[in-house]
Amino acid sequence: MTAAPGLTFGAVVRRSRRRLPVLGASALIGTLSMLALPLVLANAVDAAVAGGGAGTWTAFAAALIVLGIACDLVDACAETTCTADAAAWLRTGLVRRMLGIPHRIREFEAGDLVARTSAGAADAAQAGPGAIGAFMAVLPPAGGLAMLLWLDWTLAVAFAVGLALVTLVLRLFAKETAAAAVAYQRVQGTMAARLTEAIGGRRTIAAAGTVEAESERVLSGLPELAEHGRASWRALAAAGGRAAFAGPLATVGVLAVAGLLVGEGRLSPGEVLAAVQYAMLGAGLGSLTGVIGALVRAKAAVARLAEVHAVAPLEYGDRELPHSDTADAVPGPIAGFRSDRGSRFDASPPVNGAAITGARDSIAAAGIPERCGRFELRSVTVEGDAGPLLEEVTVTVPAGAVAAVVGPSGSGKSVLASVAARLRDPDRGEALLDGVPLHRLSHHALRRAVGIASDRPVLAGATLVDAMGPGRPREAVLAAAAAVGAHGFAERLPEGYDTPLGQVPMSGGEAQRIGLARAWRAERLLVLDDATAALDAVSEQQIAEALADRGRTRIVVTHKVQVAAEADLVVWLHAGLVRGIGAHHTLWTDPDYRQVFHQ
């Protein structure tokens, strides 16, 4: 149940292809019964005027009426199931696409995405029934025109003049409504985004005493939203007024011609009745503004959903990681950098090879086996809107080592972490784990080997245990919770690990522990993006010791000098460039490096 990569209006219509034939057949039968009814009534009138029995024709007319009612009931049922299925399909595809583009999701506001998923998908789901309704709406006037032509060609000419005017009315309505519908949905999404932001920051807003100002900001789009809504209603009112003129004009024209034809003996009284009823079908075309409005809204909604689907998701390869005894052993120092980088700074250049070799010796002395978990960035560049976020970054972290990533705000630390965890791909260069480019790994191999925890984890799941380890065995989740110090916190809850997530009161540190437990399954590389910032020093040390026992490679984004001092090597970033790489005590001789921890 996945949405097509390129979402189009036609794709949404085709999604309902199993149910649309039922809807179309029912609508067609109902339309044909409606077209047949005037002729049957005409024969009943003529039979009564002639003094004959009209019972048979009357019974036939009653049967057609009952058939029309039955078709209406089938239409309602088929349309409901059709739109429900299409909406579920659209929402499933949109959610999967949103979760599949972690590298680009920030291009959309969270509240706007919620609006597209809820109201937008509901409107877009009307595409199939709307298309059928618009097509079937053409049949009554077309059939009426054909029947009038069969009765007398002059009746058809009079009807066609009024029909042309009604068609022009509907075309103008569709054009005016389309612009208003697109603008309305856009403003609605913007307001939803602001509301989501306000709810997320409700404590800060309350503490700052800016409730009124924030309320005004969230609701500032209401005047524009109201204007677009009024534009839709004005278009509907204008269409109704024009149809009120054009529709009766067709009926009056046909009635006038029919009167002349009766005087000439070319029409019977029953045929006059049939002609008037067929003319009224043409006049009723103006009442289709509701069908056209729904179709226009569906097209606008599909276009907004297609904007999300147009973002290419992260794609995965089919390779697996080598076993620990066959991992690629890439010769060279544990960390590299471009020697010309130092010229970009007034301070000292990157550390020399002796310091790097010393860092490697310390790893070897610690008994860390260089088998699996070797991570490399090779000439990695990540572009941003205002310039490179990372530029020509080359780093190698041996298996089992701890690499601290430090630097001032905006230096690219979190970007490096997201590349290491493959939440985004570099624009140039490669990220490799045990010699295999991350983008060539299968989804299962990558997510089994690599995990990431952040300073502000977004927790999801029905219960606490779901948030800690979605889809994992309960025993493994409890072990991870114990390792990060979250077991005691969970056991104190009323329902323990099965407490609904929304009812779990948690501090920033407890949220970080849950995020760490969720990432604990990583077998080779664990990326910690300031993931212990809210923990006290003792808890942080306990988690570090537990991680060391697992022997996994760690990339730790940090602002703490103690974490950097205990790392096997430090990657010092500045403005997206590698300023230096080496042991902490070696880098500490540079005053600019020391300044990083005092900002």
N, C-alpha and C positions, 0 to 999 in steps of 0.2 A: 504494500500500500504506500507507494512513494510517488511523489509528483515528478513530472517530467522535468529534465534539466532546463529547458526553455519553456516557461509557462506562457501559454497564449489563450485567447478566448476560445479558439477552436479546440484546444486540448481539454479545456474544462467541459465543453459541450460533449466531446467524445467520451469523457469519463462517464457520462450518464447514458451511454449508448445502449445499455441493457434495459433501461427503464424508459428511455425516450420513445421507443417504438410503441409501447403500451400507451403512453401519454399521447403520442401522435395519432395512433389508431382511434383512440377514444375521442379525441378532438375532431378527427376527420368524420367519424360516424355521426357525432353530434352536429357538426356543420351540415352534413348532407341531409340529416333529418330536418334541420332548420330550413334548408333550401327547398325541401320537398313539401313542407307543411303548407306554404301559400297555394301551391297547385292543388293539393288535396282539398283545402278549404274552398278554393275556387270551384272545383267540381261539385263539392257539397252544396254550395250556393246555387250553382246552375241547375243541379238536380232538384233542389227545392223550388226554384222559380218555375221549372218546367212541370212541376206537380208530381215528379217521380219520388222514389224513396231515397233519402239522403243518409239512411242509417249506416250503410256500408262505409261511405266516405267519412262520416263522423267518427266511426270506430277506428278507421285508419288514422285519422288525425289525432285521436286520443292516444293511439299506440305510439305515434311519432313523438308526442309530448312526453310520454313516459320514458321512451328511449333517450330523449334529450336529457331528462333528469338523471337517468342512470349514468349517462356519459359524463355529466357534470360531477357526479360522485366519484367515478373512477378517475377523472382528471384531478380532483382534489387529493385523492390518496396517492396517485402516482407522482404528482408534483411534490408532495411532502416528502416522500421517501427519496425522490430524486435529489432534491436540494439537501436533505440531511446527509446522504451519502457523499455528495460532492463537497459539502462543507467539511466533513470529517477528513476526506482525502486532501483537500486544500490545506487544512490546519496541520495534518500530519506531515505533509511535504514541506510546509513552511517552517515548522519547528525543527525538522531534521536539517533543513538547509541552514537555519540560524545556528544550530549547534555544530554544523559542519564548516562554519566560516569563522573560527575564533580569531583569525588574523584580520578580518575585515568587519566584524560585527559592530565595532565602534563607529562605523560610518552611519549607523542608524541609531536613533534614540530608543531607549528601552520601552518607554510608554507608547511611542509610535508603532513599534513592532507588536505590542499587545493589541493596539487598536486594529492593526492590519489582520492579526490572527483571529480576533473575535468578530467585530462588525464587518471588517473588510472581507473575510472569508464567507460570511453569511450573504453579503451582497453578491459576491462573485459566484456563489453557488447557484444563483438564479439564471446563470448563463444558458443552461440547457432548456429549462422550461420557458425562459424568456424568448429564446430563438424559436421554439415550437409555437409559442403564443403569437409571436409576430408573424410567423408564416401562416398560421391558421387564421389570423385576423384578416389576411388578404383574401381568403377564399370566399367568405360571404359576399362582399361586394363584387368580386370577380364572377362568382356564380350567379349573383343577382343580375349582373350585366348580361351574362350569357342567356339567362332565362327571359329577360326583357327583349333581347335580340330575337329570341325564338318567338315571343309573342308578336312583336312588331319592331322593325329596325328604328323607327322614329322614337319609340320609348327608350331604346338603348342610347340614342344620341343625347336625349334630354338628361338621362341619368349620368352619362359620361361627363357632361359639363360640370354638374355638381360634384361628381366624384373627383375630378381633377382639382377643384377648389379645396376639398377636404384633404386630399393628399398633400397639397401645398401647406396647409395648416399644420399637419403632423410633421412635415419636414422641418418647418421653422421651430416647432416645439422641441424636436429632438436636438437641434443645433443649440438652442438656448439652454436646454436642460443639461447637456453634456458638460459645458463649461462650468456651470454652477455645481454639478455633482463632483467634478474633479477638485475644484477649489474647496468645497465643503469637506471632503474627506481629508484633504491636506491639512486644513486648519484643525480638524478634529484630531488628527494624529499628533500635531504639535502640542495641543492642549493636554493630550494624554501623556506625552513625554514630560511636560512640566509637572503634571500631577504626580507622576512616578518619582521624579526627582524630589519633590516636596515631601512625599511620604517617606522616602528613604532618609531624608535629613530632618525629620520632624523634631527630633530631640534638639538638634542644633538650632532650628528655627525657634523653638519654644524658649531655649536658653537665651537666645539673642533678642527675644522680644520683637521678632519681625513677622509675627503671624499675619497681621493685616497686610503688610507689604507683600508677603509671599502669596497670600490669597489673591491680591490684585494681579500679581505676575502670572499666576496660574490661569486666572480667568480673563486676562487681558485680551485673549482672542475671541471672547464672546461676541463683541460687536461685529467683527468680521464674519464670524460663523453665522450670526443672525442675518447679516446682509446677504450671504450666499444662500441661506435658507429662504429668505424673502425673494431672492432672484428666481429660485425654483418655483415658488408659489406664483410669482408674477408671470412666469412662462406658462404655468398651468392655467392661470386665469385668462391669459391672453388667448391660449389655444382654445379654451372653452368658449370664449366670446366669439372667436372666428368660426369655430365649429357650429355654434348656435345660429350663425348666419348661413354658412355654406351647406350644412346638413339639410335643414328645412327647404333650402332653395332647390336641392335635388328632388325632394319629395314633391314640392309644389310644381316643379317643371314636369315631372312624370305625370302627376295628377292632371295637369292642364292638357297635356298631349293625349292622355287616356280619355278625357272627356270628349275631345274632338274625334277620336277614333270611335267612341261609342256612338256619337252622332252620325258617323259615316257607316255604322254597322260593322265595323272591323273588329270590335271587341265585345265580348259578352259581359254582363254584370260581374260574374265570377272572376273573369280575367282582369277586370278593372281592380277588383280587390287584390288579386295576386300582384298586379303591377305596383300598386301602392305599397304593399308589404315588401316587395323587393327594393323599392326606392328607399324605404325606411332602413333597410340593411346598409345602404350606402351612407345614409345620414348617421347611422350608429358607428361608423368608422371613426368619427370624432371622439367617441368615448374611449378609444384605445390609448389615450394619453397615459393611463396607468401602466399598461403593458410596455409602452415605449419608455416611460420613465424608469421602470425596473430594469429594462434591457440596457439603458444608458448607464445606470448605476453599476450594473454588473460589469460592463466593459471598463468603467473607470476603476473599479475595485480590482479586476484582473490585472490591469496595468500597474497598480501599486504593488500587488503581490509579485508581479514579474520583476520588479526592480530588485527585490531580495533574491529571487532565483537567478538573476543575471550575474550575481557575484559567484565566481567559480569557487567551489569548495576545495579544501585540502584533499589532494589525491594521494593514495598510498600505492606502494609497489607490491611485489610478491616475494621479496627476499626475506630470509630468516637470518638471525645473528649467528655467527660461528660459536661453537662450544668453547669453553674456557681454555682448552688445551690447543685450539686451532685458531684462536683469534689472531688477526693480522698484527704483526709486530712491526710497527713503522719506526725506522731508525731516526735518530736525531734527538734534540733536547726536548724536555718535557713541555716547554713553552717557547713560542717563537714570536717575533715581531719584526716589523720593517725597520732596518737600521736608520733609515732617514726620518723616522718619526720624531726623533729628538729635535730636529731642526725647527719643528713647528712650535716649540716652546722655549721660553727664556730660561726656564729652570733646567735642572740636570736631565740628560738623556736617559732612555731606558737602561735598566740594569744590564750588566755585561754577562757574558756566557759563564764566567766563573760562578756568579751568584746562582744562575740557573742550574749549573751542574751541582752546586751545593744543595739546592732544593731537591734535586733528584737523589743525591746521596742520602739525604735525610729520610726520604721515602723508603729507600732500600734498607736503611738501618732500622726503620720501624717494622720491617718485615712484610710490607705490603706487596703481594704478588701482582706482577704486571701481566695479568691474563685476560680478564674480561672487564669491561667498563671503561676502556680507554676512549676519551672524548676529544674530538678535534674540531676546531673552526679553521677553515682554510680560506684566507682572503675574503672574509664575509663582509658584505656591504648590505645595509638595509636602508632604503630610501624613505624619507618622510616628506611631508608637504613643504616644509621650510628648509630641506636639505637632508643630508645623510644622518640617520640616527646611529648607525655604526658604519665605519669606513675602513675597509681593508684590515679587518681584525683577524689575526692568526694566533690561535692558542691551542696548546695540547695539554690535556690533563691525563696523567697516567691512571691506569685502573686502580681503584681503591683509594685514590688520593682525594684530598679536600682542597678545593680551590676557592678562595674568597674573592669576590668581585666587589671592588670598592670604587668610589668616585663621588663627586658632588652631584646634586640633583640635576637631572637632564643629561647626564654623561652617557647614558645608554645601558645602564646596568639591567633594568627590567627587560629591555629589548633583547639583550644577550640571553637572559634567562628564558624568554619566550622562544627564541631560536633553538636553544639547547633542548627545551621540552617539545619542540616542534609544534608550538601553537601558531607559528608563522614561519614561512620560508624566507631565506635571504634573497634579495634581488640579484645578488652576484655572490659567487663563492659557494662553499659547501660546509655542512655540518655532518660529522661522521661519528658513529659509535662502533668501536671495534672494527674500524676500517670500512664499514658499510654506510653509505650516505643515508641519512635519516629518511629522505623522501622515497628511497627505494625499499624501505622496510614495509612489510605488511602491517595492517592496522593492529592486528593481534600482537605481533612481535614487538612493535614500537611501544604500545601502551603497557605491555607486560614488563618491558625492560626499563622504561623511563616514567618517572612521576614528578609532579611539581606541587609545591605548597606555597601559598602566598601570604602576605601580611593580613589581607582582608579576604579570607576564603568565602566564596558564595556557596552556601550549604543547601543541598536539595535532597529530598526524600520524604517518605511518609513518616518514618520514625528516626530516632537517633542512630540506630544501628544501620539503617539504610544510608544515612548521610555519611557515616564513617567508612562504609565499605559496600557501595552499591553492587549487588550481584555476587558478592563474595561469601564464602562459607562463614557461618557465625563464629566458629572457633578462631578463624584467622582474624576476624574483625576484633574480637575480644583480646587477642594477643597483641595486635597493633595498638589498641587503646591502652593496654597495660604498659607497653613500651614507651608511649609518649606521655604517660601520666594522666590519662583521661579516664581510667577505669574507676577510680574512687568517685570522681564527679558523676559518672554515669550511674553507679550503684546507689547514689544518694537520691536519685530522682524517684518519683512515686512509682513509675512503671519500669524503672531501670533503663536498659537499652531499648525497650519497646515503647518508651514515652514518645508520643507524637512530637515531631520536630518543632511544630509551632508552639508547643507548650514547654519547650526546654529553655529555661532562663540561662543565659551564658554571657560571660564577660568576653572581652577581646582576647584574652589569653586562652580561655576555654574554647572559643571558636577556632583559634589557631591550632590547638591540640587536636580538635576534630579534623581540621584540614590536613594535619600531619598524618593522622591515622589513615585517612583516605588515600594519601600518597605512599603509604608505607609498603605497599605491595611491589613497588618498583624493584626489579631484580639487579639492575646494573648501574643506573644513573638516577640520582635524586637531586632535583633542582629546588633550592629553598630561596624564594624571593622575599627576604626579610620575614621569613615565616615564623621566627621566634621573637620578633621585636617586642611583643606584649608580655613575654614571659620574664620571670625574675631570673637572676643569674644562676641560682641553684637548679631550677627546673631546666633551664637551657643547657646546663652542663650535663644533667642526667640524660637528656635527649641526645646530646652529642655523643655520650658514651654508648648509648644504645645503638645509635647509627654506626659507630665505629665497630661494634661487635658484628654487624652485618657485613662489613667490608665493602660496601658499595661506594662508588665514586660519587662525590658530592660537589655541586657548584652552589656556593652560598653567597647570595647578595646580602651585604651587611653594611651597617654604619657603625658597628661596635669594634673598637680597637682590640678587645680581647678575642673576639672571633677571628679577626684577621691574624692576630699573633699566633693562634693555635692552628691555623691552616698550614698545609704543606707548601702552598704557594699562593701568591696574591696577584690578581689581575687588576691593575690600576687603570681606570678609564677616565678620559677627560674629553668632553664634546664629541663622543663617538669614536675617539681614537685611543689606541693603547698607549698610555703614557709610560708604563713600566710593568714588568713581570718579574717576580722573584720572591725570595723569602721576605717575610715581614720585617725582620730585623735589618735586612739590607736596605729595603726601601725607606725605612724609618730615618735614615741619615739625610733624606731629602726633606727640607722644611715644607715644601708644597704637599708632599705626601702626608706629613703630620697634620697639616691644615685641613685635610679631608675629614678628619675625625672631630674637628672643632667647629664645623659649619652647622 
